[in-house]
Amino acid sequence: MKIRIIIILFCITLMLIVVSIIDSFNHNYTDQPVESDLIVMLGGGEDSRMQRAAQLYHEGYADYVLITPVIESSELNQSSALAMEYGIPEEALILEEKAISTYTNATITMDIMDRLDMTSALIVTSDWHIKRSKYIYDKLNDGSFDFHYISALPMQEGRWHESGDAFYIWYSEYIKMWVYRMGIYWWSE
């Protein structure tokens, strides 16, 4: 009887692991953009995030663009200079310098939106980062905000799973998602 229970528990655990791994390959979620109070460009990644945020701004989806975090360096893709190079005027930029992870991106974004009486935002990030971003923004949102998640595809490379770094990206995001699910965000910082 005990052997049977152990075998059943082992099979259930194995099945959950397989389902978890299969689900980890689904990073291609993206919403259709809608008119919002704010466009949030999550820092990191490639130039395509800023390009997509600028495109949404120019198409009139929002009057303001938050860069979180902004890093004023010509070597990085998250500076106010790059935003202005893509045609986002300085008066439309909201610059945030403190975020160090997707978790702090989310908490700081919501604080800024609350302070500015904003209720909706387009969250722009890389296709491989959408799943974790959506998870943490939705988890921390108490229903006060309406978020839509917009994938910024690299212009020349294609989707994340078509790149030479696909295994590393998948593995890294798989681990980080479990860290976030377990609530130990500080580990990823």
N, C-alpha and C positions, 0 to 999 in steps of 0.2 A: 504494500500500500504506500509506504514512504517513497519507494523508488518511483512509483507512478506519479506522485505529486511532484517530486524533483524533476522528472522528465517533462511534465506539463509546464512547470514554472520555467524550465530551461527553454522550452519551445516558445512560450509566450515572450520571454525576454529576447530571444533571437528574432522573433517576428517584429517586435518593437524596434529593435536595432535596424533591421532591414527596411522597415517603413520609414524610420528616421533618415537613413541614408538616401533612400529614393526621394523623399521630400526635400532633402538638402540640395538637389540639383535644380529645383524650381526657383530661379532667381529672376525670371523674366517678367515679373509683375510690373505693370505700369498703368496708371489712370490716364484718362483723357484730360487735358488741362481745362480748367474752368476759371472764370473770373474770380479773383481772390484779393484779399487785402495785401498779401505779401508773397514774394518768391523767396524761398530759402535755399541758398546754394551751400550745400555741405562741403566743407573743405576737404582736401586730399584728392586722390584720384588723378584723373587726367584733365587736360584742357577742355574736354567736351562738357564738363559740368558747367563751367563758366559760359561756354558757347550756348548751351541749352538755356541757361538762366537769362542770358541776354536776348535770345530769340523769343522767349516767353514774354519778357519785358517789352520788346519792340512790337509784339503782336497784341499788346494791351491787356494781358491777363492780370497784371498788378502794377501799382504805381511805385512800389518799393521793392528793393532786393536786399536781403540780409545775407551777408557772407559770414559764415560761422565755421571756424574762426578765420578772421582775416590775418594774413601774414604778409607784411609788406616786404616782399623779396622778389626780385625779378626772376629767380629760379623756380618759384612755386606758382601754382595755378590758382591761387586764392588771394590775390592782392587787389586793392582798389584801383591801382594803375591798369591792371589787366581788364577789370570790369569797365573802366572808362575807355580803354582801347576798343572794347566790343560795343561801345556806344551807350553804356549806361551812365547817365549824368551823375555827378557827385552828389547832388541834392536828393537823388533817389536811392542812394546807398545807405544801408545801416550796417555798421562795422562792429563786429564782436570779436574780442581777442582772447577770451578765457577758455573756450571749449577745448577739451583734450581727448574727447571720445564721442561716439555717437550718442551715448547716454547724456553727456554734458551738452552736446549740440541740442538735444531735445529739451532738456530742462531750461537752458538759457533762452532758446527760441520761444518757449511758452511764457517765460517771464517777460521778455521783450514784447510779445504780442499782447499780454495782459496789460502791461504798462501803457501801450499805445492804443488800447481799445480795439485791437484787431481780433477777428474771430476765424479767419480762414487763411490757409497758406498752401502753396505748391511747394513740396519738398523735392528738390532736384539733386540727384546723386547718380552714381554709376549703376549700370544694370546689376552688377554683382553685389552691390551694397543696398539695393532696394529692400530686400527681404528683412534684413536686420534693422534698417531704418524704420520701416513700417512697423515692425514688431515693437520697438522701443517707444516710438512716438505714440502709437495707439495705446500701449500699456500705461504710459504716463498721463495721457489725456483723460481728464475727468468728464469729458463730454462738452467742455467749453469751446473747443476748437474743431474746425472742419479741415482736415488735412487730405490732400491728394498727392500721390507719389508719382513723380515723373522721372523716367529713366533717361539718362544722358548717355547715349551710345558713343563710343569712340568713333570719330569720323573715318579714320583710315583702317582700323583694326577689326571691326565687326564686334560681335557679341563676346562676352567674357569667355564662354566655353570654346570659342574658336581661336583663342590666343595661345601662345606657347606657354603661358603661365597658368593655364586652366586648372591643372591639378593643385597648384599652390593656392590659387584663389578659392577653389572649392574647399580644400582642407582648412584654410584659415577661417573662412566664413562659417564652416560647419562647427568648428571649435568655439568661435566667438558667439554663435547663436546659442550654444548650450551654456556658455558662461552667462549670457544675458538671461536665458530661461531660468537659471539657478539663482539669479539675483545678485551675482558677485561682479557687478559692473566695474568696481575698482580694479579688478584683475586685468581688464582689458585696457586700462589707462596706464 
